[in-house]
Amino acid sequence: MENQNRPELSLYSRLPETVHITAGLNVELGADAGGASSKQTPFIPGYVENSVVDGYEADKVFSTKVKHKVFMLDTPSRDTADAKETLRRRKRANKAKVLTAKEKRQLNVYDIPLASRKYELFEPLHQLWKGYVEELFGSSNPIAFTQKLLKADFHGAIITVARSKCPSYIGVSGIVAQETENVFKIITPTNALRVVPKVNSVFTIHIRNSIFTLHGNQFRYRASQRSSKKFKSRPTIDL
């Protein structure tokens, strides 16, 4: 490099005498061959002491504001700032975006593939649901359990359509593979997928030695909405 033969430009070279005089440092002249003085007080405490205005204690200012603190001696280069901003924009661009309901329908997110419409594939899910509902039932009686059942998750339950205004739905029974706000998607023992609307349909479900009846007209909520909803007793017109 062209500055190798200029020791006065070295990072560790002795500060110019003008800086020492301005800071008011007590420096004994007569530097050694390396450029360092034989006796020199620390630069920062002396600089702070001579720079503090009247009315402030220099020792207190140094101990609270300067000592053991890290200071940036130079502002970051423009290239570094631009690189950080570019990285920040890239992270925002790569952030996962939530699909809308329309996009989910277009991508067939809710569709169950034909290869997966097999009753035996959902039997393990039903066994999990039985353990879940047994724990939910606990030691309560069937009447008290009714309120718990309204907020329960029915994925994996075996339900049967007892009554419906559409005769083709009556008698449909199977494992609930998917529940939405308005329909139950049921996998029947014959490996058929039946989409049964909740409107104008009455479902039954067998738990322990009791049979519970679910009126679809009053059950039109998502599973996540039911868990926090307070149900009230309402009169029901039989189908």
Phi and psi in degrees as a GROMACS rama.xvg file:
@    title "Ramachandran Plot"
@    xaxis  label "Phi"
@    yaxis  label "Psi"
@TYPE xy
-75.7361  -16.9112  GLU-2
-96.3313  6.66094  ASN-3
-66.8654  -28.4738  GLN-4
-92.1356  13.1843  ASN-5
-120.66  87.4275  ARG-6
-63.0289  -21.6551  PRO-7
-69.7604  -15.1459  GLU-8
-95.2884  2.57817  LEU-9
-68.4159  148.618  SER-10
-62.7972  -32.1457  LEU-11
-102.037  14.7679  TYR-12
-73.4829  161.131  SER-13
-68.4527  140.91  ARG-14
-64.6961  149.422  LEU-15
-61.6074  152.858  PRO-16
-63.0308  -29.7346  GLU-17
-63.9829  -35.3578  THR-18
-67.6427  -40.9154  VAL-19
-64.7867  -40.1275  HIS-20
-67.8866  -41.294  ILE-21
-63.9842  -39.9572  THR-22
-77.6127  -13.451  ALA-23
73.1551  31.4673  GLY-24
-80.9363  145.937  LEU-25
-87.4277  100.281  ASN-26
-119.952  129.148  VAL-27
-89.7042  124.2  GLU-28
-69.7205  165.681  LEU-29
103.627  68.495  GLY-30
-77.2417  154.726  ALA-31
-79.5864  -174.84  ASP-32
-64.1609  -28.8405  ALA-33
-79.2681  -7.26011  GLY-34
98.5353  -4.08028  GLY-35
-93.0662  142.304  ALA-36
-74.8237  153.971  SER-37
-72.6415  -27.6094  SER-38
-146.242  127.11  LYS-39
-153.142  132.124  GLN-40
-79.9479  154.452  THR-41
-56.1445  139.982  PRO-42
-71.3423  -49.3487  PHE-43
-63.5677  -50.431  ILE-44
-58.8704  -41.4413  PRO-45
-66.1056  -37.6433  GLY-46
-65.9928  -41.7071  TYR-47
-65.2258  -41.5371  VAL-48
-61.8559  -37.6845  GLU-49
-85.6215  -11.546  ASN-50
-100.479  -17.9966  SER-51
-71.8765  133.052  VAL-52
-73.4349  164.633  VAL-53
-63.8891  143.335  ASP-54
102.713  -8.77716  GLY-55
-119.567  145.436  TYR-56
-86.8738  122.002  GLU-57
-63.3768  -41.1176  ALA-58
-63.6882  -40.5866  ASP-59
-68.1022  -40.1837  LYS-60
-64.2656  -42.032  VAL-61
-66.1273  -42.3366  PHE-62
-71.9075  -31.4677  SER-63
-95.0279  -29.5765  THR-64
-108.107  -22.7938  LYS-65
-119.227  -44.9441  VAL-66
-62.0159  133.468  LYS-67
61.0918  21.5754  HIS-68
-106.763  152.284  LYS-69
-102.996  128.159  VAL-70
-121.076  139.244  PHE-71
-85.5479  118.088  MET-72
-79.0874  -14.549  LEU-73
-147.638  151.63  ASP-74
-73.165  147.415  THR-75
-63.9147  148.46  PRO-76
-66.4234  159.775  SER-77
-64.3097  -33.4293  ARG-78
-64.1606  -40.5835  ASP-79
-64.8825  -43.1247  THR-80
-63.2621  -42.0084  ALA-81
-64.8494  -38.0313  ASP-82
-65.235  -40.4609  ALA-83
-65.5005  -40.7922  LYS-84
-66.5003  -38.6708  GLU-85
-64.1696  -41.6291  THR-86
-64.982  -38.208  LEU-87
-65.6912  -40.8384  ARG-88
-67.6347  -36.9893  ARG-89
-65.9057  -38.1046  ARG-90
-65.6263  -39.9932  LYS-91
-65.1495  -37.3033  ARG-92
-69.9374  -34.3042  ALA-93
-85.4234  -2.82872  ASN-94
-64.9136  136.532  LYS-95
-62.3803  134.32  ALA-96
-103.595  141.747  LYS-97
-81.345  131.793  VAL-98
-74.6939  143.873  LEU-99
-79.7284  167.704  THR-100
-62.2654  -37.3566  ALA-101
-65.3783  -42.8975  LYS-102
-64.6802  -37.442  GLU-103
-64.0777  -39.9614  LYS-104
-66.6333  -39.4641  ARG-105
-65.8888  -33.0878  GLN-106
-87.9752  2.26357  LEU-107
57.1842  42.1163  ASN-108
-65.4771  -35.7704  VAL-109
-89.9143  -2.96704  TYR-110
-78.6688  138.968  ASP-111
-94.2894  121.052  ILE-112
-60.0677  153.178  PRO-113
-60.3296  -37.4318  LEU-114
-67.1124  -19.6467  ALA-115
-98.0633  -0.062802  SER-116
-87.4424  63.2632  ARG-117
-125.995  132.301  LYS-118
-60.3614  -39.192  TYR-119
-65.9494  -26.7105  GLU-120
-70.4565  -25.0411  LEU-121
-98.3  -3.79312  PHE-122
-63.5568  -40.9517  GLU-123
-60.1432  -35.1888  PRO-124
-63.8462  -38.2545  LEU-125
-65.2981  -38.3335  HIS-126
-64.545  -39.4709  GLN-127
-63.2104  -40.4224  LEU-128
-66.4023  -36.1544  TRP-129
-62.0757  -43.5716  LYS-130
-63.7457  -37.4826  GLY-131
-65.3669  -44.4874  TYR-132
-74.4148  -29.3645  VAL-133
-65.3351  -41.1674  GLU-134
-67.5311  -35.4107  GLU-135
-70.1113  -38.9496  LEU-136
-65.4893  -50.1724  PHE-137
59.6108  -135.261  GLY-138
-101.11  10.8209  SER-139
-76.5496  157.614  SER-140
-83.5887  164.105  ASN-141
-56.7445  -33.9915  PRO-142
-68.8831  -43.9391  ILE-143
-70.1635  -29.5283  ALA-144
-71.4254  -19.7135  PHE-145
-58.2704  -42.481  THR-146
-65.4548  -34.62  GLN-147
-69.8301  -36.185  LYS-148
-66.6505  -31.1866  LEU-149
-63.15  -27.922  LEU-150
-102.507  4.35073  LYS-151
-77.8089  164.009  ALA-152
-93.3138  130.31  ASP-153
-103.184  6.3808  PHE-154
-67.9226  115.406  HIS-155
105.18  -8.86787  GLY-156
-80.1825  150.896  ALA-157
-96.1306  115.58  ILE-158
-122.454  158.278  ILE-159
-131.357  138.67  THR-160
-82.6409  109.374  VAL-161
-84.0548  -42.6917  ALA-162
-142.597  149.762  ARG-163
-163.677  150.347  SER-164
-72.6535  -17.0408  LYS-165
-100.794  110.182  CYS-166
-59.4427  -25.871  PRO-167
-68.6373  -18.1734  SER-168
-87.7515  -20.4013  TYR-169
-65.0842  130.129  ILE-170
92.2414  -7.53114  GLY-171
-66.7066  129.64  VAL-172
-142.244  145.073  SER-173
169.342  -171.158  GLY-174
-89.2172  133.747  ILE-175
-72.6056  113.751  VAL-176
-91.436  -27.2521  ALA-177
-158.267  139.013  GLN-178
-126.826  131.167  GLU-179
-118.328  -169.546  THR-180
-66.2181  -31.9731  GLU-181
-119.214  -10.101  ASN-182
-140.345  159.353  VAL-183
-111.425  129.522  PHE-184
-100.543  115.661  LYS-185
-115.973  135.275  ILE-186
-97.995  115.507  ILE-187
-84.5536  163.37  THR-188
-60.0228  -17.4759  PRO-189
-91.3829  16.8514  THR-190
61.3898  37.4863  ASN-191
-111.805  144.712  ALA-192
-98.5301  117.735  LEU-193
-114.447  127.65  ARG-194
-100.865  108.29  VAL-195
-107.562  121.163  VAL-196
-71.9382  148.089  PRO-197
-76.791  -27.6775  LYS-198
-65.7899  131.341  VAL-199
59.0478  33.9198  ASN-200
-133.763  147.077  SER-201
-122.266  128.959  VAL-202
-114.09  150.661  PHE-203
-123.198  149.285  THR-204
-141.218  135.372  ILE-205
-102.707  120.325  HIS-206
-132.173  123.105  ILE-207
55.2234  -123.173  ARG-208
-105.517  20.7544  ASN-209
-123.685  149.921  SER-210
-115.206  123.327  ILE-211
-107.214  142.501  PHE-212
-109.327  131.779  THR-213
-117.176  121.6  LEU-214
-90.5764  114.041  HIS-215
-60.3134  -32.0204  GLY-216
-63.2225  -28.3872  ASN-217
-101.417  9.37877  GLN-218
-122.29  22.1999  PHE-219
-87.4568  71.8546  ARG-220
-141.921  153.982  TYR-221
-71.8298  158.621  ARG-222
-60.9792  -37.7745  ALA-223
-68.2683  -31.3368  SER-224
-75.6607  -36.5034  GLN-225
-65.1107  -32.3677  ARG-226
-63.7587  -24.3305  SER-227
-114.301  5.4628  SER-228
-93.7885  143.989  LYS-229
-98.3919  115.952  LYS-230
-88.1394  141.774  PHE-231
-116.021  150.424  LYS-232
-70.044  128.312  SER-233
-132.699  145.883  ARG-234
-69.3894  141.947  PRO-235
-121.148  131.606  THR-236
-86.6728  119.878  ILE-237
-65.5867  143.647  ASP-238
